[in-house]
C-alpha cells in the first residue's frame, strides 16, 4: 500500500548512485531551491498527481529535474553566441544525468513491477529559481499494480 514511498525511494536511490549528482530533494518544484544547504548538480523528484485504475493499479505523474547553478562571469561579453557563463555546460550535464536516470529506470521498471510511458518529455529550465538554475525536467507517468487491496476487500 506504500506505492508512493516505494517510487520515491527507487528514484532517489538511482539519482544518488550517479557520480555527477551531489544532492537529491523532493517536493513541489517551486520550492526546490529554498534550502541554502543544497549542493549542485541537484536532482529533484516531484510526484504531482495520481489516479486509480479499476482498482488494480496506481498511476503517478512524475517530474524528475536535474539542475546546476549558473556561474556568471563578470568580464565583458565578447562572444554573443556562447556568452560568458556555463549555461550550455549546465544543460549538457543535467541532460546527461536525466538520460542515464531514465535509461536505468526504463530498463529496471519491469523487474520492479512498474510500467511507464515510453516517451517521456523534457522541459528546459534556464536561469530560474533563487539560485539562477539551469537544467531539465523529465516528465513521465508510471503505473504500479495494486496487489495489496482487492476489490472484494475494499468495502470491509
C-alpha positions as CSV (number, residue, x, y, z in Angstrom):
1,X,0.0,0.0,0.0
2,X,3.0,2.3,0.0
3,X,3.4,2.8,-3.7
4,X,4.2,6.5,-3.3
5,X,7.0,5.8,-0.9
6,X,8.4,2.9,-3.0
7,X,8.5,5.1,-6.0
8,X,10.3,7.9,-4.1
9,X,12.9,5.5,-2.7
10,X,13.5,3.9,-6.1
11,X,14.2,7.2,-7.9
12,X,16.2,8.6,-5.0
13,X,18.4,5.6,-4.9
14,X,19.1,5.8,-8.7
15,X,19.9,9.5,-8.5
16,X,22.2,9.1,-5.6
17,X,24.2,6.5,-7.5
18,X,25.0,8.9,-10.2
19,X,28.6,10.4,-9.8
20,X,27.5,13.8,-11.1
21,X,24.7,14.2,-8.6
22,X,25.5,16.0,-5.3
23,X,22.1,16.3,-3.7
24,X,18.6,14.7,-4.1
25,X,15.5,16.5,-2.9
26,X,11.7,16.0,-3.3
27,X,8.5,18.0,-3.3
28,X,7.0,20.9,-5.2
29,X,9.3,22.2,-7.9
30,X,8.6,25.8,-6.9
31,X,10.2,25.1,-3.5
32,X,13.2,23.1,-4.7
33,X,15.7,26.0,-4.3
34,X,14.7,27.2,-0.8
35,X,17.4,25.3,1.1
36,X,20.7,27.0,1.3
37,X,22.5,23.7,2.0
38,X,21.7,22.3,-1.5
39,X,24.8,21.4,-3.5
40,X,24.7,21.2,-7.2
41,X,24.1,19.4,-9.5
42,X,20.9,18.5,-7.8
43,X,18.1,16.1,-8.7
44,X,14.6,17.0,-7.5
45,X,11.7,14.5,-7.5
46,X,8.1,15.7,-7.7
47,X,5.2,13.2,-7.8
48,X,2.5,15.8,-8.5
49,X,-0.6,13.7,-9.4
50,X,-2.0,10.3,-9.3
51,X,-5.0,8.1,-10.3
52,X,-6.5,4.7,-9.6
53,X,-7.3,2.5,-12.5
54,X,-10.1,0.0,-12.0
55,X,-8.9,-0.8,-8.5
56,X,-6.0,-2.8,-10.0
57,X,-3.2,-0.1,-10.4
58,X,-2.0,3.2,-9.0
59,X,-0.8,5.7,-11.6
60,X,1.5,8.6,-10.7
61,X,2.6,11.6,-12.8
62,X,6.2,12.2,-12.0
63,X,8.7,15.1,-12.7
64,X,12.4,14.5,-12.1
65,X,14.5,17.6,-12.6
66,X,18.3,17.9,-12.7
67,X,19.6,21.4,-12.0
68,X,23.0,23.1,-11.9
69,X,23.8,26.6,-10.7
70,X,24.6,29.3,-13.3
71,X,28.1,30.7,-13.0
72,X,28.2,34.2,-14.4
73,X,31.5,35.7,-15.5
74,X,31.7,39.4,-14.8
75,X,34.0,40.1,-17.7
76,X,32.8,42.0,-20.7
77,X,30.8,39.7,-23.0
78,X,33.0,39.1,-26.1
79,X,31.1,36.1,-27.6
80,X,27.4,36.8,-28.3
81,X,26.7,33.1,-29.1
82,X,28.4,31.3,-26.1
83,X,28.3,34.3,-23.8
84,X,30.4,34.4,-20.6
85,X,28.7,31.7,-18.5
86,X,28.2,28.0,-18.0
87,X,24.6,27.7,-19.3
88,X,25.4,25.3,-22.1
89,X,27.6,23.2,-19.8
90,X,24.8,23.1,-17.2
91,X,22.2,21.9,-19.8
92,X,24.6,19.3,-21.2
93,X,25.4,17.9,-17.7
94,X,21.8,17.9,-16.4
95,X,20.6,16.3,-19.6
96,X,23.2,13.6,-19.2
97,X,22.1,13.0,-15.6
98,X,18.4,12.6,-16.6
99,X,19.3,10.5,-19.7
100,X,21.2,8.0,-17.5
101,X,18.5,8.0,-14.9
102,X,15.7,7.4,-17.4
103,X,17.6,4.6,-19.1
104,X,18.2,2.8,-15.8
105,X,14.6,3.3,-14.8
106,X,13.2,2.1,-18.1
107,X,15.4,-0.9,-18.1
108,X,14.5,-1.8,-14.4
109,X,10.8,-1.0,-14.5
110,X,9.6,-4.5,-15.3
111,X,11.8,-6.0,-12.6
112,X,10.3,-3.6,-10.1
113,X,6.7,-4.3,-11.4
114,X,6.3,-0.8,-12.8
115,X,5.2,0.2,-16.3
116,X,5.9,3.7,-17.6
117,X,5.2,6.0,-20.5
118,X,7.7,5.0,-23.2
119,X,8.5,8.5,-24.5
120,X,8.9,11.0,-21.6
121,X,9.2,14.7,-22.3
122,X,11.8,17.1,-21.2
123,X,11.2,20.8,-20.2
124,X,14.2,23.1,-20.4
125,X,14.8,25.4,-17.4
126,X,17.1,28.4,-17.8
127,X,18.2,30.9,-15.2
128,X,15.3,30.0,-12.8
129,X,14.6,30.0,-9.1
130,X,16.5,31.7,-6.3
131,X,20.0,30.4,-7.3
132,X,19.5,31.0,-11.0
133,X,19.5,27.3,-12.0
134,X,19.7,25.7,-15.4
135,X,18.6,22.2,-16.2
136,X,15.9,19.9,-17.4
137,X,12.7,18.4,-16.0
138,X,11.8,14.9,-17.1
139,X,8.0,14.2,-17.2
140,X,6.6,10.7,-17.2
141,X,3.7,8.6,-15.8
142,X,4.2,5.3,-14.0
143,X,1.7,2.6,-13.3
144,X,2.2,0.3,-10.3
145,X,0.0,-2.7,-9.6
146,X,-2.3,-2.7,-6.5
147,X,-1.6,-6.2,-5.3
148,X,-2.4,-5.5,-1.6
149,X,-6.0,-4.4,-1.7
150,X,-8.5,-6.3,-3.8
151,X,-11.9,-5.0,-5.0
152,X,-13.6,-7.7,-2.8
153,X,-12.0,-6.3,0.3
154,X,-12.4,-2.6,-0.4
155,X,-15.8,-2.2,1.4
156,X,-14.9,-4.1,4.5
